[in-house]
């Protein structure tokens, strides 16, 4: 009998760095007041959702979002470093405007009508994030087959993870980027993707 596994993903809620168009990456920043409020509103929309397990990154903004979304439900939350955000190296803590003046200039590529930094100094290459996403997929299918899983993570990691779930290459995965509190649901029959759905859970959306 073929097992059906459902993988839901949500990008963490709003932080002050989102509002400032600032790179957070591996910086362990918490949600701001708006992020907490939006998470509570999103939790109301998930009232009837029954997740068997919740997996978050080890960063505060992901963990805090998950805790608010789950509320008083007795759902186990586990933390996994495989789904932390990309380390942006020299970009971290800087705004979009500030990184334009970094010397030597960083290479950007245009995929999906958006610019993506290829080689910020001391940053994690996209290929390594994609490799982590592949390992994370294997982890979920090995550990939680047949479950309804919620993953709360970060923008660039979820770009790569969604691409892996869709069977795309690393560069192809860059074509779409999840907004804060965007719920993506991937349904698998065995290891085969049979359905995908994306729903916004916030009143405003920030894709930086």
N, C-alpha and C positions, 0 to 999 in steps of 0.2 A: 504493500500500500504506500502510495506517494505521500510524503509529509508536506503540509503547507506551512511555510514560515512567513511571517509578516515582519518587515523591518520598517519602523517609522523613524524619521529623523526630524529634529527640530534644532534650528540654530538658536543659541542663547539669546536672551532678551537684551534690551538696550543698556549701554554703559555710557559714561561721560565721553569716552574715546570715540564712540560712534558719532555723537553730536559734534565733536571737534574734528571729525575726519582724520583721526589719529590712529596710527598702527599700534595695535596692542600685542598681537602675536603671542609670545610666551610670557608677557607681563601679566601678573596675576591680579587683575583688576576686578572689583566687584560690580554688581549691577548698580545703577543709579535709581533714583526714586521712580522715574518713568519706567525703567525696566521692571522693577518690582510690581508696579501698578499694571503694566501690560501683561505680565506673567499671571497675575491674579485673574484678569479678564480672560486670558487664554485658558486658564484652568477651568473656568466655567463652561467653556465650549467643549472641554474634554471630560466633562462629568460622567458621561455614559461610556467612555472608553475604558476598556479593561486590558491593561498591559500586564504581561506576566513578569517582566523584568525591565528595569531601566538601567541603561549604561551611559555614564557621562565621562567627560574628560576629567583630569585632575585639577583643572583650573576653576577658581571660585565662580566666575560668571556662568559657567556651565552647571556646576553643582547647585548653585542658588536657584537657577531657573528650574532645574529638575525638581527640587524640593517644593517650590511653590506650585508647579504644575501638578504634582502628585498629591499635595496637601496631606489629608489624614488617611489616605488610602494605604493599606498595608502591603505596599509593593516594594520589593527589595531594590535598592539603588546601589550599583557597584561602579567603581571608578577604574578607568583604564587609560593608561598613558598613550596607547596607540592612537587615540582619537583627540589628542591635544591639537591646538592650532599650529599652523606653520610658524617656525621661528623666522622672523623677518630680518634678523641681524641688525645692521646699522640703521635700518628703518624704524626699529621699535621705539615707541614713545614720540615719534615725530609725526607731524601732520603731512597731508598730501602735498601742500605747497612747499614745505621744508625739504622734502625728499627730492624735489625737482632740482634743487641747487647742490646736491651732494656731489662731491668730486672724488674720484673720477665718476662720470655719469653712469648710471645704472641702465642696463638694457631693458626695454619694455617691449612686449609683443602684443599685438592686437588680435584677440580671439573673442568672438561673440560680441563684437562692438564694445569691448572693454579692454583697458590696458592692464597687463600683468607683468610684475617685476621679475626678471629672470635671474639676476645675479647680484642682489644686494650683498655687500661684504659681510661675511660670517652668517649669512642667511641659509636656510634649508632649501635646497633645490626642489622644484616641483616633483621631480622624479622620486625623491625620497619620501615626500608626502604621499605620493601615489602608491609607493611600495608599502607604506604604513597602512594605507587604506585597504590594500590587498590582504595584508596580514589580519586586519581587523575584520574583514569579511569572513575569512577562514575561521577566526576565533568565534564569531557569532554563530556560524553554521555548525561548528563543532560543539560548542557549549550549550546552545539554546535552540536546537532544531525543533520545529513544530510549535514554537512559541510566538506570541505577539510581543515584539521587542520595541522599546522606545530608546532611541539614541539621542542624547542632548550634547551637541558639540559646537563646532565653529565654522565660519564661512569657507575658508580655503580648504580645510580638511573635508568638509561636506561636499565641496565641489569635486574633489578627487574621489571621495567615497561614492557619491552618486554615479560618477563616471564608471567606477569599478562595477557597481551593481548593474549598470546598463550595458556593460561589455565594451566600453569605450577606451581609447588610448589616453595617455596622460594629457597630451595637448588638447584632444577633443573634449576632455572633461572640463576644461576651462571655459567652455562656451556658456555655461549657466552658473549663476551665483545665488545662493539662498538668502532671502531677507531675514531679519531678526524675527523669530517666532513663526517661521514658515514651516508648516508640517508637510513632509513628503512621505507617502506611504508606498512601499514596494512589496508586492505579494509574489511569493515564489512557490511553485510546485516542484518539490525537490530542490534542485539548484537552478531551475529555469524561471526567469522572470516572466510572469503572466499578466501583471497589471501594475500600473503606476498612477498615483493621484497626488496632486499638490493643492494644499489649502492654506490660506493666510489666516493666522490666529490673532494678529495685532491690528490696531486701528490705523497705525502708520507704519511704513516700512522703510528700513534703512539698509542699504546694501553695501555700505563701506565697512 
